[in-house]
Amino acid sequence: MSDIKSFDESLLISELKNHNEKAFRKLFDNYYQDIYGYSLSLLKSKDFAEENVQDVFLKVWLNRENLDASKSFKSYLTTIARNQAFNTLNVAANDVLLKEEIFKSSATSHEQGDYHIREDDCKKLKKLAIKELPPKRKKIFKMSRKGKTYEEISAELGISVNTVKSQMSKALESMRLFFQAHDEILLLLLSLLLQITL
């Protein structure tokens, strides 16, 4: 795919920093194939390469305000893609089932459909939302999700039950706002990926 002229690219990045989805789409369209090919060369799996590309561009969107238009955007994307691919491979090295899935011949079809793709993305978004929580709130939220009652969390952390309830309420509200803010771009990203892969 031909490169965008540096001036145009800088302009698009400046527009992206101002939350312009059209600029995001143009950058996605221009660099998808390069980042997909690079991810595939590292991960040896079409499914994992596509997931890696999606993660790369999601990270670009989430960090759009910090982009530097004077630096190579392709290098930036490649660095993210490499780091995430290595993370995936590190996980695979410690997980036999995942390792087999990554390194087996990638004849997997796309029969799971939009619902499962969307479900996977919701899980990723949830992880990102939890990651954004303040440390104490994150700890309380994770303990709750592991099945601990508010009373058990209260006793274990040495705080009142009311504090636990308050922190859980704030955590859920923060996550709701996070989903609301980022769900629209996830839908856009999904639609772009589906247009390419179908």
N, C-alpha and C positions, 0 to 999 in steps of 0.2 A: 504494500500500500504506500502511495507516495506521501512524503513528508509535507506537513503544512509549512509554509514559509515562516521564518522566525518571527517576523513582525505580526503575522496573523496569529501565530501561536501565543505570543505575548499578549495580544489583544484578547484572545479567548480566555487565557488564564486570568487576566484582569477582570473579565466579565464573570468568570466562574467564581472568583473571590466575592463578587457581589450577588451570589446565589442565582446566577443565570443558568437555567436548566438547558437552554439551547446550546450554550457554549460547552456545557458538560457533555451533551450528546455528540457534538462535533469532535471533541477530543476523544471521546469513547470510540466513535466510528473510525477515527484515524488510527488509533493505537491498539484497538482490540486484537487485530490479527497478529501483530508483533508480540504483544504480551501473552496471547494465547499460545503462540508457537514456542516462545521461550519457556513458559510454564510447562508445556507438554514435554519439552526436551528434558526438563528436570524431574517431572513427576511420572512420566511414562503412562499416563492415563488421561483419556479425554475428559472424563467426568471431573477428576480432580483438577485438571488444567482449567476447565470452565469455572469451577468453584474458586480457584485461585484468582482468575481474572475478575470475577465478581467481587471478591474480597479486596482486591487492589483498588478498584474504582469506588467501592464503598468507602474505603479509607481516604481516598482522594476527596470525596465529597465531604466527609466528616471533618477533614482538616483543610478544607478549601481556603479558609481565611488566612492560613499560614503559608500558602504557596508563594514561591518566588518566581516571578515572570522572567527574571533575567537568567535563570538557570535552565538547563535542559530538562524538559518535561519527560522526555522518553527515558532519560537516565534515572529520573525520580521514580517513574513507574517500574522500571526494571529492578531497581533496588528493592522496592516494596515486594515485587513479585518473587524475587530471589529469597528474601528474608522469610516470607510466608511459606514458600515452597520448602525451605529448609526446616522450618518449624513443623510442617506437616510430616516431613521425612523423619524428623526426630521423634515425633509421636509414634510414627509407624514402627520405628526401631524398637519401641517399647510396647508395642501392641501387635501381637502376631496376626490377629484377624485383619486389622487395618493394613498391615504390611502386605498380606496376601492380596487384599483388595486393590492396593495401589499398584503392585508389581505384576499382577496377573494380566493376561491379554485383555485389552479394553474393548470387549465386544458388547458392552452394556448398551441396551437400547434406552430410548427416552420414553418408555411406556408409563412411567410413574405419573406423568401429567402435571399440570399446573399446581394442583393442590399440594402435592408433596414438595415441589420446588418451593412453593410459598411457605410451607410449614418449616422447611429447612432454614429459610431466610428469617423467619420469625425467631427461630432459636438463636441464630447468630445475632440478631438485633437485641434479643433479650440479654445475651452475654455482654454485649457492648453497653447496654443500659445499666446492668449490674456493676460493670467495671467503673462506670461514672459516679457511682454512689460514694459518699464519704466513707472512710474506713470503718467507723463504728456502726454506721447504718448498714453497710454491706455485710458486716459480720452477723448482725442481728437477722438480716434478711436471709442469709445463707443457712443460719441455724434453724430458722423457722421452716425453710424449704426442705430441711433434712428431717422434719417431723417433730422437732422439739416444740413444746408448748411455751406460751409466753411466760408461764411460771418457771419452767425449767431454764429458759434463757435468762430470766431475771435472777435466779439463784446462781447460775453459772457465772454471770458477768458482774454480779453484785450491784445490780441496779433495780429500780422499782418496776413492777409490772406495767404501770402507767407509762414509764419511759419507754419500755419495749413496745407498747401499743403505739405510742406517739411516733417512735422511730420507724416502725413498720408502715404506719399510715403515710409518713413522709416519703419513705422508700417507694411505695406503690404509686404515689402521686408523681414523684420524680420520673419513675419509669413510664407512667402514662404519658407525661409531657414529652419524654424522649421518643416514645413510639410515634406520637402525633407529629413531632418535628421531622422525623426521619423516614416515616413510612412512605411518604409520597415519592421520595427519591428512590427508595427500594423498589417501588412499583415500576418506576421509569427504568431502572437498571434491569429488572426482571424482563420487562417487555423488550428491551434492546437485546438481551441475551437470547430470548426466545425467538426473536426475528432472525438471529444469526444461526441458531442451532436447528431450527425446524426446517 
